[in-house]
Amino acid sequence: MHIVKSLQDYLSVLNRFRRIVVIGENCADCHVFLKRYSRCLEGFEIVLLPVNIDDDLLDFFFSIGILGIPIVIIDGKHFWGDINHLGEVVCSSQ
């Protein structure tokens, strides 16, 4: 288990993947996330999935792990990751 204290820590853990799936309610949410963390995300291939988020969809993505590719889920102001819940930790570090 990895415990991370910020998005930077999260990305350093994921460094070996070099690809991140970003799931958001809409394109605007995804782009706000990318703009805010553009420095941290340099060198990563970003896959954007602007979709409506519900529990079934989350269960599906986490169960298959998108072929082992890390996931960041944007739900309002909260960011979730498949290694740790980033939520308030990331929001409070903005």
PyMOL commands that set and color helices and strands:
alter all, ss='L'
color gray80, all
select helices_A, chain A and resi 7-16+27-36+55-68+87-92
alter helices_A, ss='H'
color red, helices_A
select strands_A, chain A and resi 19-24+45-50+71-75+78-81
alter strands_A, ss='S'
color yellow, strands_A
deselect
rebuild
show_as cartoon
